[in-house]
Amino acid sequence: MFCKDTRYKERILANTYMKAQNTQKHIVIIGNGISGITAARHIRKQSNHRITVISGETEHFFSRTALMYIFMGHMQYAHTKPYEDHFWAKNRIELKKAWVKNIDFTKKILYLEGGENMLYDQLILATGSKPNKFGWKGQDLAGVQGLYSYQDLESMEKYAPTTQKAVIVGGGLIGVEMAEMLSSRNIPVVFLVREDRFWGNVLPREEGELISRHLQEHHIDLRLNTELKEIISDEQGRAKAVMTSRGEEIPCQFVGLTAGVSPFIDFLKDSGIEINRGILVNEYLETSIPDVYAIGDCAERTTALEDRRAIEQVWYTGRMMGETLAKTICQQRTHYSPGHWFNSAKFFDIEYQTYGVVGAELAENEQTFYWEAKNGKCCLRINYDKNTETLTGMNVFGIRQRHEVWNKWLKAQKTIDEIIEYLPNANFDPEFSKQYEGEILVQYNQERGKKLKIKTKKGLFALLK
Amino acid sequence: MRLIQNFGLVFFILSFALFISALSLSHFQLSEQSLSKVISDEEKRQFFKEAAYGLMEKKYNSQFTFVAAMEQIRLQANQDIQVRYEMIEEEINIILSSNNPGKTYQINKAISTYAADSPIGAYKIQALKDYTGWLEGREFASAEELRNHLTAAVQHINQAIIEKKGFPDYDTKNFLFQLTKQSSGGFLPENSTLFLLLIFLGGTLGALLYIYLQGNRGTAGIKNDRIFQSGITHRGAIGIATGMFLIAFYVVLYFYPYYLTNWVILVDPISYALNGGEASQWFLYGILYTLAILVMGVRMVLKYRHSPYQIWRTGSVMFFQISFAFIIPQMLIALHLPYMDLKNIWPLDYDLFTPERLRAFIAAGNIGYLMLFWGILLTLVGVPLMVYFFGKRWYCSWVCGCGGLAETLGDPYRQLSDKSLGAWQLERYLVHAVLVFAVAMTGLMLYTFFTGSGQVLGISTYAIKETYGFLISSIFAGVVGTGFYPLMGNRVWCRFGCPLAAYLGLVQRFQSRFRITTNGGQCISCGNCSTYCEMGIDVRWYAQRGQDIVRSSCVGCGICSAVCPRGVLNLENGPTKDRLSSDPILIGNDGVSLNE
């Protein structure tokens, strides 16, 4: 077919299922982030159910991870919407812009702010997160905020013009995003990090130090081993300074609280649904109440998965839960079983990818191989099992890697020797980029007294051979 | 540093202001000398002089009044010429009576009415031979019928007088341009070297100083801060003003070049040095175009200095512009060979197969044939072969002049392209329609070349070519294609109008090793890729569902890959097997096998 429009495929698919489906249910999804929207899209593909997505944040789905780019002027809000506005009506996904006040699970009624009610047959809770606040004095002052929602972005826009200096508390992914955002407007940033290196509870020492150096290169005033004590208010109730655990008072007009996020479930507290830190779900993403499911950031799994935390606040896991739940609702009850862990991020100019599990500290059965480029901006870490020498996880900074290849290697339990020999297969850097596999091999051979040779080339021809 | 950088900017702005004001720094005077340079035919010149009676040597300070006066004189001269050479009713009577008693036309008798040794007589004899030859010896039913045929022929003869003996309308643009240029005098023409240095050298150096210090600041990486907050890059006042200026420039360049003569005078010395002749407005355009690509190319390289792909690619378009598009054609002119941009491929080079150019190639002998052969080879073999191996990017974003300008001068505007589904639907119809138009027009030109007939089904083939030239080449490629950079993005022409892009795209879509690979499940749907796609491809649509991108319009600039914060996109050549049919895959979810 000439220039086929793949968007029509979804509709055709939906129509096919329509015939097979006799009963039509009203499925209501609270939250229009990646989890809720993925569920909605996949339910639509597989069924003829009536679907309603409720969100008080924005009318349409947008990419939460792109908020920083709006602030920096790389994009406008409209660019962050992955689907054009006509997509929803065309796919018969109803959108309702409202906040849910509370839920009567026995009568299956949602009470919306503003007085409206809504009935549902099945309910999906995909309410996401809110920034952590650990009871600091002054944490609710004006000019003190996290960065998660569209409203947080609006708030940053409001306070940035009157900010001469900003303090960010908590050295993680959102913290570094906020630092980059403020830097783009030439606002000096002081970054308070509890650990002795950036993102010290996730990254091993070398990687943390690599990023710490890069932050300093971008003139971020990084204060390691430093915590927030309190935020001091001015007469108008806006932050004017912070007091650190080292007793230093740092004047500032903006405080970013980025010490992680926690499930956004306040409105469910007395609704009768089982809650711990998040909404408790079993391996099918079912909550304690029939016909009610929870996915994404707000879900807390009661059944542990190997190498996985009970609450995973990542774009990708939200998406996978949405996909899984859609299958459960439309076809058959399906386990949420994500494959090997992966994640990625970008710290100013340096991209980061990780596949498998790499902890801040080595596990008892693990060995590690670490290589760093002479420019101090690229590095590769491969962790492997001490005894079998099979791959357990990897971190890479400044070099792009192929997800497909690492996933295959993890599944096939490749040994580190094989991986080093076939490393160019995983290279996903653009053409003409400097390749490091030779350098990496030399160091590996030296450290381990081996005589391995590179056995393949970069690119699809070698990979798909 | 900031100070020096701003100094560079100020210097550039001053040079630009001088450049604009240079347009009004001449006066104009019609003289014996200027006329003899522009009108080589003595009789024609005489007519023009007589029509200009009283205005010779008159000094005009305004270019507009001068051009208007010259146009008046041209029309007057044409009228005089028409009167001089026109055949009147009485002459028809004489011819008919010479054929007495006249039902049969005899050309020799008709001719004998005129004296062959007078210029007018000679002209009319030739005209009768040309236009009434077909009547020779034919017997008509009545004398009246013969008279009708003869009258019609004479009407045609009279209509052709201006084209043969006068100043025809189709040449007005060129004629007025030459006349204005040759009649220029005063401050600017007398100090042209000084102006050349101040404007072109000064402006270039000022711009480079600013660009170098600005672009080299900070660490290497994506530099898109404030793009949507700045009016320059997001259709604010400066952006719109820039667009208006570019649109005005193209309109004047294509349709009123006689108002640009002062700029052309400035670059005359360069033209003499390169090809031994005077500069035309196209030479000026060539210089501005090349400078734009070189200066903004430096900016591009600095902006993407962390990306070797972007550095090589930008270096390539800079090289092809300066050599293939600029220097080599000048050398060809100096060697009296047909003008040719050896990297310009039909159907972008839409008049490659017009009778004029074909005759020029043939006249140039072996080397002319070789040039023509090269042109055909590029279209028939070069395009499919290179696109098969590398995708259309080998041309569109590595070699092509239009692409070169879009990737350098146009880079600040790439985010303005329309990504909507509607724009894509329009694009598919429009670009392929232009391709069909170009092929049909060329077919007609070849028909005219081989048969000598300028008519098909009563329509003039040249009129179709002129229409193509006006609508597609001037308005679409020039005025809209470049003028609208700051308003609609830098690839309006390439995306909606370029027939070569359509041809390359068809090959890329169906027979190529090129695709943009997506990386498993790492996409976060942020939208940077789609936003910065100059061709308006919704890259994210594919990336977020794990589908490799095979699109006919993709020019392979590689910016989607560069701006991706998660390393999801990569331009790759690979085996063609399964390139089109492979199902989208999002790696990571073992519980659900997805067929998006």
Boltz contact constraints between the chains, C-beta under 6 A:
constraints:
  - contact:
      token1: [A, 3]
      token2: [B, 428]
      max_distance: 6.0
  - contact:
      token1: [A, 63]
      token2: [B, 525]
      max_distance: 6.0
  - contact:
      token1: [A, 63]
      token2: [B, 526]
      max_distance: 6.0
  - contact:
      token1: [A, 65]
      token2: [B, 524]
      max_distance: 6.0
  - contact:
      token1: [A, 65]
      token2: [B, 526]
      max_distance: 6.0
  - contact:
      token1: [A, 66]
      token2: [B, 526]
      max_distance: 6.0
  - contact:
      token1: [A, 66]
      token2: [B, 527]
      max_distance: 6.0
  - contact:
      token1: [A, 72]
      token2: [B, 225]
      max_distance: 6.0
  - contact:
      token1: [A, 73]
      token2: [B, 225]
      max_distance: 6.0
  - contact:
      token1: [A, 73]
      token2: [B, 226]
      max_distance: 6.0
  - contact:
      token1: [A, 73]
      token2: [B, 227]
      max_distance: 6.0
  - contact:
      token1: [A, 73]
      token2: [B, 228]
      max_distance: 6.0
  - contact:
      token1: [A, 73]
      token2: [B, 229]
      max_distance: 6.0
  - contact:
      token1: [A, 74]
      token2: [B, 224]
      max_distance: 6.0
  - contact:
      token1: [A, 75]
      token2: [B, 527]
      max_distance: 6.0
  - contact:
      token1: [A, 75]
      token2: [B, 531]
      max_distance: 6.0
  - contact:
      token1: [A, 76]
      token2: [B, 228]
      max_distance: 6.0
  - contact:
      token1: [A, 79]
      token2: [B, 527]
      max_distance: 6.0
  - contact:
      token1: [A, 79]
      token2: [B, 531]
      max_distance: 6.0
  - contact:
      token1: [A, 80]
      token2: [B, 527]
      max_distance: 6.0
  - contact:
      token1: [A, 82]
      token2: [B, 525]
      max_distance: 6.0
  - contact:
      token1: [A, 82]
      token2: [B, 540]
      max_distance: 6.0
  - contact:
      token1: [A, 184]
      token2: [B, 225]
      max_distance: 6.0
  - contact:
      token1: [A, 217]
      token2: [B, 219]
      max_distance: 6.0
  - contact:
      token1: [A, 315]
      token2: [B, 524]
      max_distance: 6.0
  - contact:
      token1: [A, 316]
      token2: [B, 521]
      max_distance: 6.0
  - contact:
      token1: [A, 316]
      token2: [B, 588]
      max_distance: 6.0
  - contact:
      token1: [A, 320]
      token2: [B, 589]
      max_distance: 6.0
  - contact:
      token1: [A, 323]
      token2: [B, 589]
      max_distance: 6.0
  - contact:
      token1: [A, 323]
      token2: [B, 592]
      max_distance: 6.0
  - contact:
      token1: [A, 324]
      token2: [B, 591]
      max_distance: 6.0
  - contact:
      token1: [A, 324]
      token2: [B, 592]
      max_distance: 6.0
  - contact:
      token1: [A, 327]
      token2: [B, 592]
      max_distance: 6.0
  - contact:
      token1: [A, 334]
      token2: [B, 591]
      max_distance: 6.0
  - contact:
      token1: [A, 335]
      token2: [B, 591]
      max_distance: 6.0
  - contact:
      token1: [A, 336]
      token2: [B, 591]
      max_distance: 6.0
  - contact:
      token1: [A, 337]
      token2: [B, 590]
      max_distance: 6.0
  - contact:
      token1: [A, 337]
      token2: [B, 591]
      max_distance: 6.0
  - contact:
      token1: [A, 339]
      token2: [B, 588]
      max_distance: 6.0
  - contact:
      token1: [A, 339]
      token2: [B, 590]
      max_distance: 6.0
  - contact:
      token1: [A, 344]
      token2: [B, 522]
      max_distance: 6.0
  - contact:
      token1: [A, 344]
      token2: [B, 566]
      max_distance: 6.0
  - contact:
      token1: [A, 346]
      token2: [B, 565]
      max_distance: 6.0
  - contact:
      token1: [A, 349]
      token2: [B, 219]
      max_distance: 6.0
  - contact:
      token1: [A, 349]
      token2: [B, 221]
      max_distance: 6.0
  - contact:
      token1: [A, 351]
      token2: [B, 567]
      max_distance: 6.0
  - contact:
      token1: [A, 400]
      token2: [B, 567]
      max_distance: 6.0
  - contact:
      token1: [A, 403]
      token2: [B, 519]
      max_distance: 6.0
  - contact:
      token1: [A, 403]
      token2: [B, 520]
      max_distance: 6.0
  - contact:
      token1: [A, 403]
      token2: [B, 522]
      max_distance: 6.0
  - contact:
      token1: [A, 403]
      token2: [B, 587]
      max_distance: 6.0
  - contact:
      token1: [A, 404]
      token2: [B, 520]
      max_distance: 6.0
  - contact:
      token1: [A, 407]
      token2: [B, 587]
      max_distance: 6.0
  - contact:
      token1: [A, 428]
      token2: [B, 519]
      max_distance: 6.0
  - contact:
      token1: [A, 428]
      token2: [B, 570]
      max_distance: 6.0
  - contact:
      token1: [A, 430]
      token2: [B, 309]
      max_distance: 6.0
  - contact:
      token1: [A, 430]
      token2: [B, 561]
      max_distance: 6.0
  - contact:
      token1: [A, 431]
      token2: [B, 309]
      max_distance: 6.0
  - contact:
      token1: [A, 432]
      token2: [B, 308]
      max_distance: 6.0
  - contact:
      token1: [A, 432]
      token2: [B, 309]
      max_distance: 6.0
  - contact:
      token1: [A, 432]
      token2: [B, 312]
      max_distance: 6.0
  - contact:
      token1: [A, 433]
      token2: [B, 308]
      max_distance: 6.0
  - contact:
      token1: [A, 460]
      token2: [B, 572]
      max_distance: 6.0
  - contact:
      token1: [A, 460]
      token2: [B, 574]
      max_distance: 6.0
  - contact:
      token1: [A, 461]
      token2: [B, 574]
      max_distance: 6.0
  - contact:
      token1: [A, 464]
      token2: [B, 575]
      max_distance: 6.0
